[in-house]
Each structure stands twice: as structure tokens, then as C-alpha cells.
């Protein structure tokens, strides 16, 4: 009884706080949740290819290169254009790239907060915290296009839904919000074209049942948002765009990246997760093993999307005019549209990129079911219980990829069990998760100026160019005075090593080559194991001389090899 009275008094006092004060407190809690792991995130190891090309690609855009014409880029040009503008103002650096990645994550979480705000501040805060704990850990602050695209899509849908609410109140701002929201949602497709189904279907749900003028304004805004593709097609050429953004990702690359569905119960198929790129979990509570958690996550994710769709459809059927029902339907359809991203490669990163929305709205589905059964009594307490229940499931069922990973970054912020080694050259920094690679890379970078002149053409590849599971693209960023000589700054199996690949010709036109053996033991149950064209290896033997090897692998091979054209 005393505990209940104390809780009641706290709730009563909280309810006396003015609305702006409660909103400020909620946003302050979110700011704290982002701040606690921030130092650890800024100094953590990055994925050498993915973070590498998000440093290199925008810098190449500033130099005049065009995505899909001068270098392979599987996604839309929007994120590169925006990040290039950021680099133009703040300079090309790892810190700039990661702060921009943080801005994308903040945008996504605030969009979740805004959409859940239709159910109250407490529910919105809980949903946003769930999304935050899911989206932060997968690859840290790497400014990938997916996170930015999802953030823009959700913000655009949020604006449209606010316009719908104003339309019902005959507010003239409704049409402006429809246009603005459509433009923002449309621009998200310039980040990731594969969001088209999610954005298109969710957008239709958001405007369904509104006036013709409102629908037209939203459509016009969306057309304005995607108009950037006209510019991209003109610059890169329709054939190059279709090949680089549609044909190669769907038909050539998929076989070398997909993993068995569902993920196995007793082992991890993803090479990076097996190799120690993810720290071994240290979780104090009883838990399943990492492979078992991934297996369970697969089915829980599908179940979450199905539940959201079912509750939303039931809500709309029960009360078609209720705005909250339309909001939940929009979110549920958007979540369903993202599911292919999780299915194309069933690892923890892809699961997190999708789960950050449907998992975040599970408390809303619970509130909707509870409200229909019991009425809307004590909404704040109900929101706390619903949010706490979902967080508890995450902590008990999939902690290694969510709560533990988030907590580990917090610990790194305070200097605990940090595993990142700094590679630095001329003020440019990159962090790697292996000290042997860091030492080899530093020695390599010191040697390169002895054999290469500014403006020389550089190719970074694998020691056996018949297998191209990934690229150490970060080396282009640390050697900005050299010009990338290859279309395949990002290397993918089935693409860079294909029989009709340009890789051999690119190498033939290079002055210097850096070949990495760091990932020579790459092994996944897909086509990345297949040996591709030997043409590039033949060019290497014919035209290039080995300068020096750096570092040593467990099998005796080198971590890095430096080659130059023999006539030099």
C-alpha cells in the first residue's frame, strides 16, 4: 500500500508538469541514451569496406566522379550527395562521417518518437528507446544509406500524417504538410531504391480516405523528392544506373551474400560475426547462445510485423475515422515493406535495420489491444508496462545483439574492455579491431610514398583476385593523394571477380596495387566461396613487381602486399 501511494503521488506530480516540460524531459532522456555510448562509438572499430566507402565515395563525388559511372554503388546517389556536401563544409574525416551517422540515427529515433507520440509522451519515449537500443549497435556510427533512408521515410510519413490530422480540423497547413512529407519520403528513395515498396505502400495507407487535393499534394511532393534520379540518370547514363542499382545487386551479388534461411540454431553463418569482429558476449543473466538468439530473432521479427498488421487492420475496421488506427496501419505496412532487407541476408545487422521500427511499435500494439478490452484508464502506467515488457523480451531473448551491445559501447565510453586500434596518416584516422592489422597497415602506409607519386592510380584488392568477398576500402581514404583506379572500390563476390568484370583492365591501368590477405579465410555457405575470373591475377604477374609484404597471417601469408608496375 505505501508503495502504491508513493507511485500515485509521483504520477500526480508528473501530471502537473506543463506539456512542454514533459516533452523536454522525454527528449532529454533520449539525448542521454545517445550520449552514454557516444565516446565508445566514436572510437570503435569500423567495418573496413562499408565505412571505408562511405568515406571514399563522397570524396570521389567532390572530385567529379559519378556513382555507377566511375565507381560501383549499389544504392541511390542521395546519401553520397548529402555526405559530399557535409564533407565540403566540415572536411573529409572519420569524425565528420560518424557524426553524420549519428545524425541519421537521431533522425530515425525522433521519427519513431513522433509517430508514437499519437499515443502520448510516455509511449513515445518508450518506443523511441527501444528503437535506439536496436539501431545503435549493429555497425556503430557508420553513415550507411539504409539508416538515413529509413529516417527520411519515417519523417516524411510523419509529416503526411500530421497533415491528415490538420485536414480533419480544416487547417490550411494540411496541404503544405502533405507536399513536404511526400518530398521527404520521396527523397528517401534517393538513399535506398529498395525502400520503394515500403514507402509507396505506407504512403498510400497514410493518405487513404483523405481528399483528392491532399492526395495530389502528397503525390506531387513524392515526385519532387525522387526527381533527383533524373539528374543521376543523365549524369551516369540509364544503362549504368540500371546495371549498378538493379541488375548487379539482384542477380549477380545476391548469390555471394545471402545466407541460409532461417539462420541455423547451433552456429553462425555470417563470417564477420564468427571472426570476432563482434566482441564475444559477456552477459550476466541466463541467455541463449548467439546463434540461438539469432534464430529466435528471425521468427520474433516476422511475428512482430504480423502482429502489427493484424492489430492495425482490426483497428481500422473497428473505427475507420480514428487517426491512431491510420498511423498504426502506416507503420505496420512500412515494417512489412522492409522485411525483404532482413531476409536477403539473415544476420544481426540486417535484422536490426528492420527491427528498429516494428519492435519499437510493439508497445503500441499492446496498448491498442489493452485499450479495446479495458478502456483507456491510467494510460501512463499502461505505456510503462507495455514498453517494459518489450524491453524485457529484448534483454532476456536477444541481449547479445541489442542490450549487451549497447551496454558494451557505454562501457567503452568509460574506458572498459575497448578493442580498437588507431591507424593514422597525415591527420586522417581509422580504427581497426586487430592490433596485428593496425601495425601492418601503419608500416604499409609509411612505405607507399616511396613507390608512388601524388596522382598515381591505386587499386586496393585481395591477394587472390579470383575471390573478392570485400575490400579494405578504408586505405583509399588514408591515401587521398592517390586516385582510385578501379570501378570496384567496393568489392563484391560475383561482381568484381565475374568473367566480364572490368577488374583486370582497371589493374592494367594502375600504377600501384595494395592487396590484402586479412580476409583470406573468408568462409560462408554461399557463392562467395566460388573462384572467379583469373584475368586480374594474370595482369598482376605480367605487369607488377612485389615491393614488400607487411604483417603475417596464421597460415604464414602476408596481411598486406604492396605492388608497383615493374617499369617503374
C-alpha positions as CSV (number, residue, x, y, z in Angstrom):
1,X,0.0,0.0,0.0
2,X,2.7,2.6,0.8
3,X,4.4,1.8,-2.5
4,X,1.2,2.4,-4.3
5,X,0.6,5.7,-2.6
6,X,4.1,6.8,-3.5
7,X,3.6,5.8,-7.1
8,X,0.3,7.7,-7.2
9,X,1.9,10.8,-5.8
10,X,4.7,10.7,-8.3
11,X,2.2,10.3,-11.2
12,X,0.1,13.1,-9.8
13,X,3.1,15.5,-9.6
14,X,4.3,14.4,-13.0
15,X,0.8,15.3,-14.5
16,X,1.2,18.8,-13.0
17,X,4.3,19.4,-15.1
18,X,3.3,21.5,-18.2
19,X,3.2,19.7,-21.5
20,X,6.4,21.4,-22.8
21,X,8.2,20.4,-19.7
22,X,7.2,16.7,-20.1
23,X,8.3,16.8,-23.7
24,X,11.6,18.3,-22.7
25,X,12.2,15.6,-20.1
26,X,11.4,12.9,-22.7
27,X,13.8,14.3,-25.2
28,X,16.4,14.8,-22.5
29,X,16.2,11.1,-21.7
30,X,16.7,10.2,-25.4
31,X,19.7,12.6,-25.6
32,X,21.2,10.9,-22.5
33,X,20.7,7.5,-24.1
34,X,22.5,8.6,-27.2
35,X,25.3,10.4,-25.2
36,X,26.2,7.5,-22.9
37,X,27.7,5.2,-25.6
38,X,28.9,8.1,-27.9
39,X,32.5,8.2,-26.9
40,X,32.8,4.5,-27.3
41,X,31.1,4.6,-30.7
42,X,33.3,7.4,-32.0
43,X,36.5,5.4,-31.1
44,X,35.3,1.9,-32.0
45,X,36.5,-0.2,-34.9
46,X,34.7,0.3,-38.2
47,X,33.8,-2.1,-41.0
48,X,36.8,-1.6,-43.3
49,X,34.7,-1.8,-46.5
50,X,31.4,-0.3,-45.6
51,X,32.8,2.6,-43.5
52,X,35.7,2.9,-46.0
53,X,33.4,3.5,-49.0
54,X,31.3,6.0,-47.0
55,X,34.5,8.0,-46.5
56,X,35.8,7.5,-50.1
57,X,32.6,7.7,-52.3
58,X,31.6,11.2,-51.3
59,X,35.2,12.4,-51.6
60,X,35.2,11.0,-55.1
61,X,31.9,12.8,-55.8
62,X,33.6,16.1,-54.7
63,X,36.4,15.2,-57.2
64,X,33.9,14.9,-60.0
65,X,33.3,11.2,-60.2
66,X,29.8,9.9,-60.7
67,X,28.3,6.8,-58.9
68,X,27.6,3.9,-61.2
69,X,29.7,5.5,-64.0
70,X,33.1,5.9,-62.3
71,X,32.6,3.5,-59.3
72,X,30.2,0.8,-58.3
73,X,27.5,1.9,-55.9
74,X,24.6,-0.4,-55.2
75,X,22.3,2.2,-53.7
76,X,20.9,5.6,-54.7
77,X,23.1,8.6,-55.0
78,X,21.3,10.7,-52.4
79,X,23.4,9.8,-49.4
80,X,26.6,10.4,-51.3
81,X,25.4,13.8,-52.5
82,X,24.4,14.9,-49.0
83,X,27.5,13.5,-47.4
84,X,29.7,15.1,-50.0
85,X,28.1,18.5,-49.2
86,X,28.8,17.8,-45.5
87,X,32.5,16.9,-46.3
88,X,32.8,20.1,-48.4
89,X,31.8,22.2,-45.3
90,X,33.4,20.2,-42.5
91,X,36.2,18.3,-44.2
92,X,36.7,14.6,-45.0
93,X,37.3,12.8,-41.8
94,X,36.2,9.8,-39.8
95,X,34.8,12.1,-37.1
96,X,32.6,14.0,-39.7
97,X,31.4,10.8,-41.2
98,X,30.5,9.3,-37.8
99,X,28.8,12.5,-36.5
100,X,26.7,12.4,-39.7
101,X,25.9,8.7,-39.0
102,X,24.8,9.8,-35.5
103,X,22.5,12.5,-37.0
104,X,20.9,9.8,-39.2
105,X,20.3,7.6,-36.1
106,X,18.9,10.5,-34.2
107,X,16.5,11.3,-37.1
108,X,15.3,7.7,-37.2
109,X,14.6,7.6,-33.4
110,X,13.0,11.0,-33.4
111,X,10.7,9.9,-36.2
112,X,9.7,6.9,-34.2
113,X,9.1,9.2,-31.2
114,X,6.9,11.5,-33.4
115,X,4.8,8.6,-34.8
116,X,4.3,7.0,-31.3
117,X,3.5,10.5,-29.9
118,X,-0.1,10.0,-31.1
119,X,-0.4,7.6,-28.1
120,X,1.2,10.1,-25.6
121,X,4.7,11.1,-24.5
122,X,5.3,8.1,-22.2
123,X,4.5,5.7,-25.0
124,X,6.6,7.7,-27.5
125,X,9.6,7.8,-25.2
126,X,9.4,4.0,-24.6
127,X,9.1,3.2,-28.3
128,X,12.0,5.6,-29.2
129,X,14.3,4.0,-26.5
130,X,13.5,0.5,-28.0
131,X,14.4,1.7,-31.5
132,X,17.6,3.4,-30.2
133,X,18.9,0.3,-28.4
134,X,18.3,-1.7,-31.6
135,X,19.7,0.7,-34.2
136,X,22.9,1.9,-32.5
137,X,24.9,-1.4,-32.0
138,X,25.0,-3.2,-35.4
139,X,27.9,-1.2,-37.1
140,X,28.2,1.8,-34.8
141,X,28.0,5.2,-36.3
142,X,28.9,4.2,-39.9
143,X,26.8,6.6,-42.1
144,X,25.2,4.0,-44.2
145,X,22.4,4.9,-46.6
146,X,19.9,2.5,-45.1
147,X,19.7,4.3,-41.8
148,X,19.4,7.7,-43.5
149,X,16.8,6.4,-45.9
150,X,14.6,4.9,-43.2
151,X,14.9,8.1,-41.1
152,X,13.8,10.2,-44.0
153,X,11.0,7.9,-45.0
154,X,9.5,7.9,-41.4
155,X,9.9,11.6,-41.1
156,X,8.1,12.1,-44.4
157,X,5.3,9.8,-43.3
158,X,5.0,11.6,-40.0
159,X,4.6,14.9,-41.8
160,X,1.9,13.5,-44.0
161,X,0.0,12.0,-41.0
162,X,0.2,15.4,-39.2
163,X,-1.2,16.9,-42.4
164,X,-4.0,14.4,-42.3
165,X,-4.8,15.4,-38.7
166,X,-4.9,19.1,-39.7
167,X,-7.0,18.3,-42.7
168,X,-9.7,16.9,-40.4
169,X,-9.5,20.2,-38.5
170,X,-9.8,22.2,-41.7
171,X,-6.3,23.7,-41.1
172,X,-4.8,25.3,-44.2
173,X,-1.3,23.9,-43.2
174,X,-2.6,20.4,-44.1
175,X,-1.8,20.6,-47.8
176,X,1.7,22.1,-47.2
177,X,2.5,19.2,-44.8
178,X,1.3,16.7,-47.5
179,X,3.6,18.2,-50.1
180,X,6.5,18.5,-47.7
181,X,6.0,15.0,-46.3
182,X,5.8,13.5,-49.8
183,X,9.0,15.2,-50.8
184,X,10.9,14.0,-47.8
185,X,9.6,10.4,-48.2
186,X,10.4,10.6,-51.9
187,X,13.9,11.8,-51.2
188,X,14.5,8.7,-49.0
189,X,14.3,6.6,-52.2
190,X,17.4,8.5,-53.4
191,X,19.2,6.9,-50.4
192,X,17.8,3.4,-51.0
193,X,15.8,2.5,-54.0
194,X,14.8,-0.8,-52.3
195,X,12.7,1.2,-49.9
196,X,10.2,1.9,-52.7
197,X,7.7,-0.8,-51.7
198,X,7.8,0.2,-48.0
199,X,7.5,3.9,-48.7
200,X,4.9,3.6,-51.5
201,X,2.6,1.2,-49.7
202,X,2.9,3.1,-46.4
203,X,2.3,6.4,-48.1
204,X,-0.9,5.1,-49.7
205,X,-2.0,4.0,-46.2
206,X,-1.3,7.4,-44.8
207,X,-3.4,9.3,-47.5
208,X,-6.1,6.6,-47.8
209,X,-9.5,8.2,-47.2
210,X,-8.3,11.9,-47.5
211,X,-9.4,14.4,-50.0
212,X,-8.3,14.4,-53.6
213,X,-6.3,17.6,-53.1
214,X,-4.5,16.2,-50.2
215,X,-3.6,13.0,-52.1
216,X,-2.5,15.0,-55.1
217,X,-0.2,17.2,-53.0
218,X,1.4,14.2,-51.4
219,X,1.9,12.7,-54.9
220,X,3.4,15.9,-56.2
221,X,5.8,16.1,-53.2
222,X,6.9,12.5,-53.7
223,X,7.6,13.2,-57.4
224,X,9.7,16.2,-56.4
225,X,11.6,14.0,-53.9
226,X,12.5,11.3,-56.4
227,X,13.3,13.8,-59.2
228,X,16.9,13.6,-58.3
229,X,17.0,10.3,-60.2
230,X,16.5,12.3,-63.4
231,X,19.8,14.1,-62.7
232,X,21.5,10.8,-61.8
233,X,20.3,9.1,-65.0
234,X,21.6,12.0,-67.0
235,X,25.0,12.0,-65.4
236,X,25.7,8.3,-65.2
237,X,23.6,7.0,-68.1
238,X,20.5,4.8,-67.9
239,X,22.3,1.6,-68.7
240,X,25.0,2.1,-66.0
241,X,22.3,3.0,-63.4
242,X,20.1,0.0,-64.2
243,X,23.1,-2.3,-64.1
244,X,24.7,-0.9,-60.9
245,X,21.5,-0.4,-58.9
246,X,19.2,-3.2,-60.2
247,X,20.9,-6.0,-62.2
248,X,24.1,-6.4,-60.2
249,X,22.6,-6.2,-56.7
250,X,19.7,-8.5,-57.5
251,X,21.1,-11.0,-60.0
252,X,24.9,-11.0,-59.6
253,X,25.6,-10.2,-56.0
254,X,22.8,-12.0,-54.2
255,X,24.3,-15.4,-54.5
256,X,27.5,-14.3,-52.9
257,X,25.9,-12.5,-49.9
258,X,22.8,-14.5,-49.0
259,X,22.7,-16.8,-46.0
260,X,20.5,-19.9,-45.3
261,X,17.0,-19.0,-44.2
262,X,16.2,-19.4,-41.3
263,X,19.6,-18.9,-39.6
264,X,20.9,-22.2,-38.0
265,X,20.3,-22.9,-34.3
266,X,23.8,-24.1,-33.5
267,X,26.2,-21.9,-35.4
268,X,26.7,-18.5,-37.0
269,X,26.9,-18.5,-40.8
270,X,28.0,-14.8,-41.2
271,X,31.8,-14.7,-41.4
272,X,32.2,-11.3,-39.7
273,X,30.2,-12.5,-36.7
274,X,32.3,-15.7,-36.4
275,X,35.6,-14.0,-36.9
276,X,35.5,-11.8,-33.8
277,X,34.5,-8.6,-35.5
278,X,31.8,-8.7,-32.9
279,X,33.1,-9.0,-29.3
280,X,32.3,-12.2,-27.5
281,X,29.3,-11.6,-25.3
282,X,29.7,-11.1,-21.6
283,X,26.1,-11.0,-20.3
284,X,25.4,-11.6,-16.6
285,X,21.8,-13.0,-17.0
286,X,20.9,-16.5,-18.2
287,X,20.8,-16.4,-22.0
288,X,20.7,-18.4,-25.2
289,X,23.9,-18.7,-27.3
290,X,24.4,-16.1,-30.0
291,X,23.3,-18.5,-32.8
292,X,20.2,-19.4,-30.9
293,X,19.4,-15.8,-30.2
294,X,19.7,-15.0,-34.0
295,X,17.4,-18.0,-34.8
296,X,14.8,-16.8,-32.3
297,X,15.1,-13.2,-33.5
298,X,14.3,-14.2,-37.1
299,X,10.9,-15.6,-36.0
300,X,10.1,-12.9,-33.5
301,X,10.7,-10.2,-36.1
302,X,8.3,-11.9,-38.5
303,X,5.8,-12.3,-35.7
304,X,6.1,-8.6,-34.7
305,X,5.3,-7.5,-38.2
306,X,2.4,-9.9,-38.5
307,X,1.0,-8.7,-35.1
308,X,1.3,-5.0,-36.1
309,X,-0.5,-5.7,-39.4
310,X,-3.3,-7.7,-37.6
311,X,-3.8,-5.1,-34.9
312,X,-3.8,-2.2,-37.4
313,X,-6.2,-3.9,-39.7
314,X,-8.5,-4.6,-36.8
315,X,-8.2,-1.0,-35.6
316,X,-9.1,0.5,-39.0
317,X,-12.0,-1.9,-39.4
318,X,-13.3,-1.1,-35.9
319,X,-13.1,2.7,-36.4
320,X,-12.0,3.8,-39.9
321,X,-12.0,7.5,-38.9
322,X,-9.7,7.2,-35.9
323,X,-6.3,8.8,-36.7
324,X,-4.3,6.5,-34.4
325,X,-5.6,3.5,-36.4
326,X,-4.3,5.1,-39.6
327,X,-0.9,5.8,-38.0
328,X,-0.5,2.2,-36.8
329,X,-1.6,0.9,-40.3
330,X,1.0,3.1,-41.9
331,X,3.8,1.9,-39.6
332,X,2.8,-1.7,-39.9
333,X,2.8,-1.6,-43.7
334,X,6.1,0.2,-43.8
335,X,7.5,-2.5,-41.5
336,X,6.2,-5.2,-43.8
337,X,7.8,-3.5,-46.8
338,X,11.2,-3.5,-45.0
339,X,11.1,-7.3,-44.3
340,X,13.0,-8.3,-47.6
341,X,16.0,-6.4,-46.2
342,X,16.1,-8.8,-43.3
343,X,15.5,-11.9,-45.5
344,X,18.2,-11.1,-48.1
345,X,21.0,-11.7,-45.5
346,X,19.9,-13.1,-42.2
347,X,22.5,-11.7,-39.9
348,X,22.2,-9.4,-36.8
349,X,22.9,-6.2,-38.7
350,X,20.1,-6.7,-41.3
351,X,17.7,-7.8,-38.5
352,X,18.4,-4.7,-36.5
353,X,18.0,-2.4,-39.5
354,X,14.4,-3.7,-39.9
355,X,13.5,-4.4,-36.3
356,X,14.1,-0.8,-35.2
357,X,10.6,0.0,-36.5
358,X,8.3,-2.9,-35.8
359,X,9.9,-3.8,-32.4
360,X,9.6,-0.2,-31.4
361,X,5.8,-0.2,-32.1
362,X,5.0,-3.5,-30.2
363,X,4.1,-1.4,-27.1
364,X,1.6,0.4,-29.3
365,X,0.0,-2.8,-30.4
366,X,-0.2,-3.9,-26.8
367,X,-1.8,-0.6,-25.8
368,X,-4.3,-0.9,-28.6
369,X,-5.3,-4.4,-27.5
370,X,-5.5,-3.4,-23.9
371,X,-7.5,-0.2,-24.6
372,X,-10.1,-2.1,-26.6
373,X,-10.5,-4.6,-23.8
374,X,-10.4,-2.4,-20.7
375,X,-10.8,1.1,-21.8
376,X,-8.2,3.9,-21.6
377,X,-7.7,4.0,-17.9
378,X,-4.3,5.1,-16.5
379,X,-2.6,5.4,-19.9
380,X,0.8,6.4,-18.5
381,X,1.1,3.3,-16.4
382,X,-0.1,1.2,-19.3
383,X,2.6,2.7,-21.5
384,X,5.3,2.0,-19.0
385,X,4.2,-1.6,-18.6
386,X,3.9,-2.2,-22.3
387,X,7.3,-0.7,-23.0
388,X,8.9,-2.5,-20.1
389,X,7.6,-5.8,-21.4
390,X,9.1,-5.4,-24.8
391,X,12.4,-4.2,-23.3
392,X,12.4,-7.3,-21.0
393,X,12.0,-9.6,-24.0
394,X,14.9,-7.9,-25.7
395,X,17.1,-8.3,-22.5
396,X,16.2,-11.9,-22.0
397,X,15.8,-13.2,-25.5
398,X,18.2,-11.3,-27.8
399,X,20.6,-9.4,-25.5
400,X,23.8,-10.1,-27.4
401,X,22.7,-8.0,-30.4
402,X,20.8,-5.3,-28.5
403,X,21.1,-4.6,-24.8
404,X,24.5,-6.1,-24.3
405,X,26.0,-4.4,-27.4
406,X,24.5,-1.1,-26.4
407,X,25.9,-1.6,-22.8
408,X,29.3,-2.5,-24.2
409,X,29.6,0.8,-26.1
410,X,28.6,2.6,-22.9
411,X,31.4,0.7,-21.1
412,X,33.9,1.6,-23.8
413,X,32.9,5.2,-23.4
414,X,34.3,4.9,-19.8
415,X,37.4,3.1,-20.9
416,X,36.3,-0.5,-20.2
417,X,37.3,-3.5,-22.5
418,X,37.9,-1.3,-25.5
419,X,39.2,-3.2,-28.6
420,X,40.0,-0.7,-31.3
421,X,43.4,0.2,-32.7
422,X,44.2,3.5,-34.3
423,X,45.6,3.7,-37.8
424,X,46.7,7.3,-38.7
425,X,48.3,9.1,-41.6
426,X,48.6,12.8,-42.1
427,X,45.8,13.6,-39.7
428,X,43.4,11.0,-41.2
429,X,42.3,8.3,-38.7
430,X,40.7,4.9,-39.0
431,X,40.1,2.3,-36.2
432,X,40.6,-1.4,-36.7
433,X,39.7,-4.2,-34.4
434,X,43.0,-6.1,-34.6
435,X,46.4,-4.9,-33.4
436,X,48.4,-7.0,-35.9
437,X,46.5,-5.4,-38.8
438,X,47.0,-2.0,-37.3
439,X,50.8,-2.5,-37.1
440,X,50.9,-3.9,-40.7
441,X,48.8,-1.1,-42.1
442,X,50.9,1.6,-40.4
443,X,54.1,0.1,-41.9
444,X,52.4,-0.2,-45.3
445,X,51.2,3.4,-45.3
446,X,54.8,4.6,-44.4
447,X,56.2,2.7,-47.4
448,X,53.7,3.7,-50.1
449,X,55.1,7.3,-50.7
450,X,58.5,5.7,-51.5
451,X,57.0,3.9,-54.6
452,X,54.1,6.2,-55.6
453,X,53.8,9.8,-56.6
454,X,50.8,12.1,-56.0
455,X,48.2,11.5,-58.7
456,X,49.3,7.9,-59.3
457,X,46.5,5.4,-59.7
458,X,45.9,2.9,-56.9
459,X,44.0,-0.4,-56.7
460,X,43.1,-2.0,-53.4
461,X,42.2,-5.6,-53.7
462,X,42.6,-9.1,-52.3
463,X,45.8,-11.2,-52.5
464,X,43.9,-13.6,-54.8
465,X,41.8,-11.5,-57.1
466,X,39.8,-14.5,-58.1
467,X,37.9,-14.1,-54.8
468,X,36.6,-10.7,-53.8
469,X,34.4,-11.1,-50.7
470,X,35.2,-7.5,-49.6
471,X,37.7,-4.6,-50.0
472,X,39.9,-2.8,-47.5
473,X,38.4,0.4,-48.9
474,X,39.5,2.5,-45.9
475,X,43.0,2.5,-47.4
476,X,41.8,4.8,-50.3
477,X,40.7,7.3,-47.6
478,X,44.1,7.2,-45.9
479,X,45.9,7.7,-49.2
480,X,44.0,10.6,-50.7
481,X,46.9,11.8,-52.9
482,X,46.4,8.7,-55.0
483,X,43.5,8.2,-57.3
484,X,41.4,5.0,-57.1
485,X,42.0,3.2,-60.4
486,X,39.1,0.7,-60.2
487,X,35.4,0.8,-60.6
488,X,35.3,-1.8,-57.7
489,X,36.2,0.4,-54.7
490,X,33.5,-1.7,-53.1
491,X,34.3,-5.3,-54.0
492,X,31.5,-8.0,-54.0
493,X,31.6,-11.7,-54.9
494,X,30.1,-12.4,-58.2
495,X,30.6,-8.9,-59.4
496,X,34.2,-7.8,-59.1
497,X,35.5,-11.3,-59.9
498,X,33.0,-12.1,-62.7
499,X,34.2,-13.2,-66.1
500,X,33.0,-9.9,-67.7
501,X,34.4,-7.8,-64.8
502,X,36.5,-4.7,-65.5
503,X,38.9,-5.6,-62.7
504,X,41.7,-6.8,-64.9
505,X,41.6,-3.7,-67.1
506,X,41.5,-1.5,-64.1
507,X,44.6,-3.2,-62.7
508,X,46.3,-2.9,-66.0
509,X,45.8,0.9,-65.8
510,X,47.1,1.1,-62.3
511,X,50.4,2.4,-61.0
512,X,50.3,0.8,-57.6
513,X,48.3,-2.1,-56.0
514,X,47.7,-2.9,-52.3
515,X,46.5,-6.4,-51.9
516,X,45.0,-7.6,-48.6
517,X,45.2,-11.1,-47.1
518,X,43.4,-10.1,-43.9
519,X,40.2,-11.8,-45.0
520,X,41.6,-14.7,-47.0
521,X,39.9,-17.2,-44.7
522,X,36.5,-15.9,-45.6
523,X,34.0,-18.7,-45.5
524,X,30.2,-18.5,-45.8
525,X,27.7,-21.0,-47.1
526,X,27.1,-19.1,-50.3
527,X,28.7,-18.3,-53.7
528,X,31.4,-16.1,-52.1
529,X,33.5,-19.3,-51.9
530,X,33.4,-19.7,-55.7
531,X,36.6,-18.9,-57.6
532,X,36.0,-16.3,-60.3
533,X,38.0,-14.9,-63.2
534,X,41.8,-15.3,-63.1
535,X,42.3,-12.4,-65.6
536,X,43.3,-9.9,-62.9
537,X,45.8,-12.3,-61.3
538,X,47.5,-12.7,-64.8
539,X,47.8,-9.0,-65.2
540,X,49.4,-8.7,-61.7
541,X,52.0,-11.3,-62.6
542,X,52.7,-9.8,-66.0
543,X,52.9,-6.1,-65.2
544,X,53.6,-5.7,-61.5
545,X,56.5,-6.4,-59.1
546,X,56.2,-7.1,-55.4
547,X,57.7,-4.3,-53.3
548,X,57.2,-5.6,-49.8
549,X,54.9,-7.7,-47.6
550,X,53.6,-6.5,-44.2
551,X,52.4,-8.5,-41.3
552,X,51.8,-12.2,-41.1
553,X,48.6,-14.3,-41.1
554,X,48.3,-17.5,-39.1
555,X,48.8,-19.6,-42.3
556,X,52.1,-17.8,-42.9
557,X,50.9,-15.4,-45.7
558,X,51.1,-11.7,-45.5
559,X,48.4,-9.4,-44.2
560,X,49.2,-6.8,-46.9
561,X,51.2,-6.8,-50.1
562,X,52.5,-3.6,-51.9
563,X,53.0,-3.9,-55.7
564,X,54.1,-1.4,-58.3
565,X,54.4,-1.5,-62.1
566,X,57.6,-3.2,-63.0
567,X,58.8,-0.5,-65.4
568,X,58.8,2.0,-62.5
